[in-house]
């Protein structure tokens, strides 16, 4: 498994993977209007200039991705995605750790997931994240988690 910085030419592959990976999240909440599913290629390409976007490569194939940005001392982590065929192999852990390590001086890391995503919640909590607020987006209740140094 190789985790490297993604480049804008990876956008189409990452977007297709993102839509595949987030389909299960949409099913859990019966909400197919979530941003990862409706995002356009132009929107994703624009994110490359504002965020750090990583990709995971196995056998010359992008099988995972994640993104982060630093805002006011906090790192906002988002869109950790893994191809469903590769779930349970530590790829998500690798992405999360790599994203955190991009900002070693940050005092805080923040991310969110759906409240019905019990596996995601357990995953983040096992890595030191704690709930700090909830919000509603469309039909989906979001749980925001943080990890402070």
Secondary structure in CASP SS format (residue, H / E / C, confidence):
PFRMAT SS
TARGET T0000
AUTHOR 0000-0000-0000
METHOD secondary structure of the structure
MODEL  1
X C 1.00
X E 1.00
X E 1.00
X E 1.00
X E 1.00
X C 1.00
X C 1.00
X H 1.00
X H 1.00
X H 1.00
X H 1.00
X H 1.00
X H 1.00
X H 1.00
X H 1.00
X H 1.00
X H 1.00
X H 1.00
X H 1.00
X H 1.00
X H 1.00
X H 1.00
X H 1.00
X H 1.00
X H 1.00
X H 1.00
X H 1.00
X H 1.00
X H 1.00
X C 1.00
X C 1.00
X C 1.00
X C 1.00
X C 1.00
X H 1.00
X H 1.00
X H 1.00
X H 1.00
X C 1.00
X C 1.00
X H 1.00
X H 1.00
X H 1.00
X H 1.00
X H 1.00
X H 1.00
X H 1.00
X C 1.00
X C 1.00
X C 1.00
X C 1.00
X E 1.00
X E 1.00
X E 1.00
X E 1.00
X E 1.00
X E 1.00
X E 1.00
X C 1.00
X C 1.00
X E 1.00
X E 1.00
X E 1.00
X E 1.00
X E 1.00
X E 1.00
X E 1.00
X E 1.00
X E 1.00
X E 1.00
X E 1.00
X C 1.00
X C 1.00
X E 1.00
X E 1.00
X E 1.00
X E 1.00
X E 1.00
X E 1.00
X E 1.00
X E 1.00
X E 1.00
X C 1.00
X H 1.00
X H 1.00
X H 1.00
X C 1.00
X C 1.00
X C 1.00
X C 1.00
X H 1.00
X H 1.00
X H 1.00
X H 1.00
X H 1.00
X H 1.00
X H 1.00
X H 1.00
X H 1.00
X H 1.00
X H 1.00
X C 1.00
X C 1.00
X C 1.00
X C 1.00
X C 1.00
X C 1.00
X E 1.00
X E 1.00
X E 1.00
X E 1.00
X E 1.00
X E 1.00
X E 1.00
X C 1.00
X C 1.00
X C 1.00
X H 1.00
X H 1.00
X H 1.00
X H 1.00
X H 1.00
X H 1.00
X H 1.00
X H 1.00
X H 1.00
X C 1.00
X C 1.00
X C 1.00
X E 1.00
X E 1.00
X E 1.00
X E 1.00
X E 1.00
X E 1.00
X E 1.00
X E 1.00
X C 1.00
X C 1.00
X E 1.00
X E 1.00
X E 1.00
X E 1.00
X E 1.00
X E 1.00
X E 1.00
X E 1.00
X E 1.00
X C 1.00
END
